[in-house]
Amino acid sequence: MTVPVTDHEARTAARPGRARRLVPPLAAAAAVGGLTLALHIRDPHAQGSWGLCPFRALTGLDCPGCGGLRAVNDLGNLDLVSAASSNLLFVLAVPFLVALWVAWARRAWREGGPVGPPTRHRVLIGQVAVVLLVVFTVVRNLPFGGWLAS
């Protein structure tokens, strides 16, 4: 004879354990930590130490990521001013990225499942991010936006 199972019990039984649910956010944190350490060991301020930006090599213009490696290195050295000088958009995005990671880890710890804003807002957030990247790229390559150049 089968025992009736509530919907909550069925969902709980189907979920992986906490340790397994924490693997993706912890793996992402470890990867970011490893890459940050690599940028600390091999300074991206040295010309060509990490190669060239293909967009800049082809166009002579800064892409939205230009200066990002230097910004990570400067943040690792706790030099916020130099990091902002290298790539202001990246530096401003770091607190939001950390908050998203914390929400992801918290959600994985508590219940598992996807993290993020409701589906109807994801498209809007993506569109806003693309507009910010485009505006930042255009402004940093104009004469009056030279202070944003990497």
C-alpha positions as a printed NumPy array, in Angstrom:
array([[  0.   ,   0.   ,   0.   ],
       [  1.362,   3.428,  -0.937],
       [  1.341,   6.302,   1.461],
       [ -0.046,   9.536,   0.049],
       [  2.671,  12.17 ,  -0.324],
       [  2.008,  15.883,  -0.177],
       [  3.249,  18.158,  -2.936],
       [  5.802,  19.718,  -0.56 ],
       [  7.153,  16.299,   0.464],
       [  7.458,  15.258,  -3.173],
       [  9.389,  18.423,  -4.057],
       [ 11.627,  18.054,  -1.01 ],
       [ 12.43 ,  14.42 ,  -1.812],
       [ 13.322,  15.298,  -5.413],
       [ 15.783,  18.058,  -4.418],
       [ 19.479,  17.318,  -4.161],
       [ 21.17 ,  17.876,  -0.793],
       [ 22.579,  21.223,   0.295],
       [ 26.161,  20.268,  -0.42 ],
       [ 25.311,  19.322,  -3.997],
       [ 23.226,  22.475,  -4.506],
       [ 26.125,  24.663,  -3.34 ],
       [ 28.606,  23.214,  -5.853],
       [ 27.783,  25.62 ,  -8.734],
       [ 27.99 ,  28.896,  -6.739],
       [ 31.109,  27.737,  -4.891],
       [ 32.723,  26.595,  -8.161],
       [ 31.967,  30.004,  -9.679],
       [ 33.497,  31.738,  -6.644],
       [ 36.589,  29.512,  -6.856],
       [ 36.989,  30.274, -10.576],
       [ 36.693,  34.015,  -9.987],
       [ 39.148,  33.762,  -7.081],
       [ 41.624,  31.8  ,  -9.199],
       [ 41.402,  34.255, -12.078],
       [ 41.803,  37.182,  -9.674],
       [ 44.903,  35.534,  -8.224],
       [ 46.291,  34.995, -11.743],
       [ 45.75 ,  38.695, -12.465],
       [ 47.525,  39.558,  -9.234],
       [ 50.507,  37.341, -10.069],
       [ 50.824,  38.401, -13.717],
       [ 50.172,  42.132, -13.748],
       [ 47.96 ,  43.179, -16.678],
       [ 49.443,  46.697, -16.541],
       [ 52.501,  45.339, -18.39 ],
       [ 52.005,  45.83 , -22.124],
       [ 50.829,  42.6  , -23.803],
       [ 51.009,  40.48 , -20.635],
       [ 47.53 ,  39.095, -21.271],
       [ 47.381,  39.612, -25.02 ],
       [ 45.431,  42.213, -26.94 ],
       [ 41.764,  43.104, -27.089],
       [ 40.61 ,  41.929, -30.551],
       [ 38.067,  44.771, -30.815],
       [ 40.713,  47.381, -30.019],
       [ 43.26 ,  45.732, -32.328],
       [ 40.784,  45.84 , -35.235],
       [ 39.139,  49.217, -34.633],
       [ 41.482,  51.218, -32.416],
       [ 38.525,  51.819, -30.086],
       [ 37.942,  50.688, -26.503],
       [ 35.329,  47.958, -26.042],
       [ 33.242,  47.861, -22.851],
       [ 35.667,  45.324, -21.372],
       [ 38.879,  47.213, -22.144],
       [ 40.648,  47.921, -18.873],
       [ 38.702,  45.222, -17.043],
       [ 41.747,  43.066, -16.308],
       [ 43.635,  46.082, -14.964],
       [ 40.574,  46.993, -12.883],
       [ 40.48 ,  43.498, -11.336],
       [ 44.197,  43.74 , -10.56 ],
       [ 43.742,  47.18 ,  -8.991],
       [ 40.758,  45.988,  -6.928],
       [ 42.889,  43.066,  -5.746],
       [ 45.436,  45.63 ,  -4.579],
       [ 42.63 ,  47.651,  -2.923],
       [ 43.243,  50.592,  -5.269],
       [ 39.689,  51.677,  -6.057],
       [ 40.694,  54.921,  -7.807],
       [ 43.   ,  53.17 , -10.272],
       [ 40.41 ,  50.434, -10.843],
       [ 37.741,  53.039, -11.644],
       [ 40.214,  54.752, -13.949],
       [ 40.765,  51.495, -15.842],
       [ 37.094,  50.534, -16.294],
       [ 34.478,  52.491, -14.364],
       [ 31.54 ,  50.386, -15.583],
       [ 33.141,  47.178, -14.311],
       [ 33.91 ,  48.702, -10.917],
       [ 30.317,  49.926, -10.606],
       [ 29.023,  46.484, -11.63 ],
       [ 31.031,  44.56 ,  -9.025],
       [ 28.623,  45.193,  -6.095],
       [ 25.683,  44.049,  -8.245],
       [ 27.561,  40.934,  -9.351],
       [ 28.455,  40.125,  -5.744],
       [ 24.821,  40.633,  -4.692],
       [ 23.667,  38.273,  -7.463],
       [ 26.199,  35.67 ,  -6.337],
       [ 25.083,  35.978,  -2.688],
       [ 21.438,  35.575,  -3.747],
       [ 22.389,  32.532,  -5.827],
       [ 24.309,  30.927,  -2.947],
       [ 21.562,  31.732,  -0.443],
       [ 18.906,  30.269,  -2.721],
       [ 21.   ,  27.147,  -3.3  ],
       [ 21.514,  26.761,   0.464],
       [ 17.849,  27.199,   1.314],
       [ 15.92 ,  25.454,  -1.403],
       [ 17.736,  25.022,  -4.673],
       [ 16.35 ,  26.036,  -8.014],
       [ 17.143,  28.962, -10.268],
       [ 18.02 ,  32.367,  -8.928],
       [ 17.229,  35.687, -10.393],
       [ 14.441,  38.079, -10.925],
       [ 11.092,  36.804, -12.141],
       [ 11.133,  35.804, -15.809],
       [  9.167,  38.853, -16.931],
       [ 11.917,  41.129, -15.576],
       [ 14.889,  39.213, -17.003],
       [ 14.331,  40.529, -20.515],
       [ 14.085,  44.103, -19.267],
       [ 17.229,  43.722, -17.146],
       [ 19.069,  42.265, -20.152],
       [ 17.948,  45.141, -22.366],
       [ 19.047,  47.719, -19.79 ],
       [ 22.44 ,  45.987, -19.502],
       [ 22.929,  46.022, -23.278],
       [ 21.966,  49.713, -23.479],
       [ 24.421,  50.54 , -20.664],
       [ 27.216,  48.651, -22.417],
       [ 26.539,  50.379, -25.74 ],
       [ 26.275,  53.853, -24.185],
       [ 29.435,  53.282, -22.127],
       [ 31.321,  52.085, -25.215],
       [ 30.215,  55.035, -27.336],
       [ 30.874,  57.664, -24.662],
       [ 34.31 ,  56.317, -23.714],
       [ 35.376,  56.568, -27.379],
       [ 34.187,  60.154, -27.922],
       [ 36.469,  63.123, -27.24 ],
       [ 34.431,  64.347, -24.25 ],
       [ 34.41 ,  60.834, -22.762],
       [ 38.165,  60.485, -22.753],
       [ 38.125,  60.272, -18.959],
       [ 36.354,  56.899, -19.359],
       [ 38.958,  55.519, -21.77 ],
       [ 41.06 ,  52.639, -20.553]])
